[in-house]
Amino acid sequence: MNEEAGIYARESSYLDRHVQFGAAQGRVLSVSFPESPDDEAVDDHALLDRIEEYLAGAEDDFADVTVALTVPTDRRAVLEAVREIPYGEQVSVDRLVRMTPDGDPDDEEDVRTARSALADNPAPLLIPDHRVRDGPSAAPAEVEQRLRSLEGL
């Protein structure tokens, strides 16, 4: 990924809004889907090209994209497990908790941690919370539904 720090955004006709991300030191810090991009956002970035191809139907798991996860360790473990869900597949929150090291779907605290990690996901799409069928997504509901539809979920 480009080492240049900044905010990058491009309009997506499929999502009917922009895809925007912040990056620094070769890492994505956040992904959002604003109606209008930040004033300082630039629309030229290789990751935006890949996202545009993905939204046009190309399979991409973005596994090689480094996301800076500045979240508590237990939430990080959940979000790292989400990144392991393959394109076009979905899991339940219970299954996600099982996929998380030391996760127990019968432990209410583990389930709460998973649900809060999904809701506060700093990089939806790159950390594909739309593949967790009964969990919250950090993306707006209409974006989540379009991503699910795109992958046949």
N, C-alpha and C positions, 0 to 999 in steps of 0.2 A: 504494500500500500504506500502511496505517496507519503513522504515524511512531513510534508507541509501541514502546519497547524492551521485550523480554520473551521469555518462553517460552510457546508456544501449542501445545495438543494437543487432539485429539478422537479418540474411539474410532471405528474403522471396522469395521463388521461384515463388509465384503467382504474386508478384509485380516486380520481376526480379531486385530487389535492396534491400537494407537494410531498416529496420524501426529502427529509432534511437530516443531516447528521453533523455532529461536531467531532473533530479528530485532532489529535496531538501526538507527536512522537510515534507515528505509525500505528496508533490505536484509535478505535472508534470509542468516543466517550458517551454518545447518546444518539438515539434515532427518534425522530418524531415525524408527524404527518400534518403539518400546518396547512391552513387554507392559503396563507401567503407566507413566503419564506422570510427569514430575517433579512434586513436591509443589506447586511454585509455578506450574505451568502453568495457563493460562487457556484456556477452550474457545470464546471468542467472538472471531473474527477473520475478515475477508472472505476471506483466502487459504484458511482452513480450509473455508469455504463452497464455494469453487471446487474444492478438492481433493475434497471430498465429492461434488460434482456430477460431477467427472471419474471418480471411483471408481464412480459410478452409471451411467457410460456416456457422459457428455458429452465431446465432443472438446475438448481444451484443450492448447495447447503451452506455456503459462505463459511465453511469450516476453517478456511485458511485466513479469515479476517480476524484480527485480534481485537477483542472488545475489552476495554479497561473496566473491570468490575470492581467498583469501589463501594461494595456492599458488605454487610456482615458475613462471616464465613459460612454460616448455615444457609443463608440465602444464596451465596455464591455456589455452593454445592448443588442446590436445586437448579439454578440457571445453567450451570455446566451440564447437568443431566438433560435439560431441555435441548441443548445443542446437539445431543446424541440422537434425538428423534429424527429418523430419516425423512427426507422429502416425500410427501404424499402419504405419510402414515400419521396416525394420531394415537394418543394414549389418554387414559383417565388420570385424574389427580392422584388416585390411589396408586396406579402403576408408576407415575412419576416419583412418588415418595419412595416406592420400592427401588427405583433406579438410582436414587440418591444414596450415597454412602451413609450407613447407619440409619437410614430412614425406615420408619415403621408406620404403615398406613393405619394401624390401630391406635396410634398415639396421636391424640387430638392436637398436641403442640406441633408435631411434625407436619400434620396436614395444614394447620394454620400457617406455619412457616412457608410451606410450599405455595399456598394461595397468596400470601402477602408478597413473596418473591415474584410471582407471576404478575401481580397487579402493579408492582413497582419496577418491573423489568426496564432497565435503562435503554435497551436496544431491541425493541420488538422488530421482527423480521429477521435480523441477524441472530437473535436468540428467539427461535420461532415459537413463542407462546401460543400462537394460533393453532398449534398441533396438539394442544392439551384441550380436549373437547369439553370438559366440564369445569374448567378453571377460568379465572379472569385473565384478561389480556391487557397489557399496558397500551395497546393501540386502540384508537377509537373503534366502536362496535362495527361501523360500516367498513372500516379498513380490515378488521379481523375477519369479517364475513367474506370480503373479496379475496383475501389471502387463502382462506379455507377453500373457497370455490375454485381458485386458481389451481390448488393442489388436489382437487377432487375429494375434499373432506366433508 
